[in-house]
Amino acid sequence: MTVLEERSTKKAAGSPKAPGKGSGWIHDLGLGIRFAVGGGREGWIRTLLTAVGVGLGVALLLIASSVPNLLDNRSDRTAGRAPNFTNHDAPPAPGDNTLVYDNASSEYRGDSVGGWLLRPDGAHPPIPPGVDRIPRPGEMVVSPALKDLLESPEGQLLRERLKFQIIGTIADEGLSDPHDLYMYAGSDTITQKGGGRTAQFGGNRLPEEPMDPVLVILIILICVVLLIPVAIFIATAVRFGGERRDRRLAALRLIGADIRMTRRAAAGESLFGAGVGLLYGALFFLVGRQFVGMVQFWRISAFPSDLAPVPGLAVLILLAVPACAVLVTLFALRSVAIEPLGVVRQGRSRKRRLMWRLPIPAIGVGLLLFSDIAGGNRGPLDVAVVAAGIILILLGMVTLLPWLVESVVAHVRGGPVPWQLAFRRLQLNSTAGTRAVSGITVAVAGGIALQMYFVGINDDFNTTTGQDPKRAQMGVMTESAKGALAERMIKDFRATEGVTGVIGTIDSYVLGAGALDEWGDPEGAPVTYGTCATLRELAHLPGCEDGDVFISHTEGNKDAGWVTKVARPGKQVDLNEWYRDEGSEKLEPQLWTIPKDARTVTPRKDPAGQERHGIFVTPGALDPAKLPSASTTAQIQTDESDPDAQEHVRNTAYLMDPSLRIWTYQMTQRDKQYDSIRTSLFVGATATMILIAASMLVSQIEQLRERRKLLSVLVAFGTRRSTLAWSILWQTAIPVALGTALAVMGGLGLGRVMLHLIDKEITDWLIFLPLAGVGAAMIAIVTLLSLPVLWRLMRPDGLRTE
């Protein structure tokens, strides 16, 4: 009896008898777990690779399952820190527990700086969340991020704007995220007329508007595209070390185990790796979320406490990952004949069939074409049908990829040595090479479909404003300025650094004596006060001198009737009448006669894209002090070569009145829901691409370890290391190139079907080029990172064995 036969006999004699049918699964799974635990150094390395791979995927799934809580927490904190203005029409009476507030938000170098001016009415005003007390006049409390910015050299211009003494910082419960720029400042000059009065903070969450069906489809597409690569990565990770596992199972067959027992033992081994991966994933998640506040993707951040998985989704992940490990292992072993003397897969395998793979994406296309979610049906069933259709199309590409790689490499012969080594390896076993590439295929295909969808719906969610940023880049307005303050506003803006011109107007309203509308109320007309230079920007003037008055209107315009009734040369108008409505200050009539030589002019669009009708008055014709409660608008031209010109304008406005409304002119405006979804896509795509790169690297290292002895043999026979390195590159590049080609075709097809759902046409067939370049970049990165491992394995002493 040989030593091998003696050992096999002892193992068979010492092994437990076949368990009953009910306990067979438990016994065999436990045997596989014993193999994973007691497999020595090689076994633990294999388990570690599997656990790390599964752990990375689980961590990303836990992050994804935390998104609903993250968004809700941010919304709750954002709504809870603002004064309650839902009762703005009937504010509370001044009392010991009320305060007056006014908006003090601004912008600094592209970042929003939020905040409020506060003035208590009594000794016990409401306190904002995260703040100990209301700041006194000249004081402010700020967020930690705003304090850091103000104390840094980059915040010099902002310090000139926020000239308050910092007395403390806002706690986390009063901030939307760790990078939030927010403040509360005390003031003794604000009034309820400019802002409002409240007795509490919070309660401002308004009912959300129903989401557009186009955006619902987009969200489904994003979720599926981002999460399927994660699932593929986990399924790939549980199969690390598959060739060595199959050889161990062959040894198990040698001592008397049947086929079903060996498969269940293999499932137990994968189950252990997945279980350890769950622990690793939870560890990665718990450790990683402690640092989440330190990073910011696309200006989005979160507190560690925000990353809390939804309990139901967390339980689903806990159950689905081990189940996935068992099912994937059993499915993989269906094509492997494990016999006592070896694994048949090492011989010539059966050619992959195409016929069962094609119906998968075809069914997905059929589900999408027959769905009616774009027609307004957005119930759970409709969402599930669209999601199932997208999943089937993407999974169809995953099933087609192995057949495509096998078919292409099967007949390749000749070429340089690295090329031959790479193709021969793929001809012998292309499964390992295509397994990791599946994630790239799905990600690239989904990315192409998403980009096509975004381009297709872009015009629907980006509206043309009609504004002209070439004539003015910024606008400033106040609704509570007196005439004197309005003049000072225009003067100060013209003297501001970086300002090249100001179109400044004082705007009011007058009523005509005896002119009544269809309801019997007095007719009115707007009054625009400005210099000749300003009025030329607002109307086509035949000539202008100080003291001139013009009547601006367009025949056929809805405002033309008001203007022709009220604004007549030689007719009197009341400058105060407009402000003597119920509840307002009672003002005596202040009559002013429109000059008889007032000329009629045609308005032109201002930089905001609006035509102004009414009475145009130059300074010499009317004293602005007679306009008791005029509003002021300044359309400001800045020096575009000065990057801080707009910040200087904001500083001037803030020091004049923090509640001044400031905006920038832009030709297009993007829908907020659409913009939020687009930002979320960029964040999710970044995390998914990082995971795919990690998947390829771990898979590459695992394949190199599997071929350690082969690499050592080639080196021992004099093969150059550079030759082997190039062969590894080609082994990675060929499946990626084929996967990318498949992804381009599949992505274009999926994008076309998705656009068909909303009756849109493809506008750019070359949108796949940037994403195809991502695949090439990943090849280079993974190859470079795997070279140190390759160099360490390519040593002749790797032939040593026990």
Beta strands, then each sheet from edge to edge (+ up, - down):
strand 1: 99-103
strand 2: 106-108
strand 3: 111-120
strand 4: 139-142
strand 5: 165-169
strand 6: 182-186
strand 7: 196-198
strand 8: 338-339
strand 9: 342-343
strand 10: 462-464
strand 11: 474-478
strand 12: 499-516
strand 13: 522-529
strand 14: 539-540
strand 15: 549-552
strand 16: 572-574
strand 17: 591-593
strand 18: 599-603
strand 19: 614-617
strand 20: 631-638
strand 21: 661-664
strand 22: 668-670
sheet 1: 2+ 3- 1+ 7-
sheet 2: 2+ 3- 6- 4+ 5+
sheet 3: 8+ 9-
sheet 4: 10+ 22-
sheet 5: 14+ 18- 15- 19+ 13+ 12- 20+ 11- 21+
sheet 6: 14+ 18- 15- 19+ 13+ 12- 16+ 17-
end
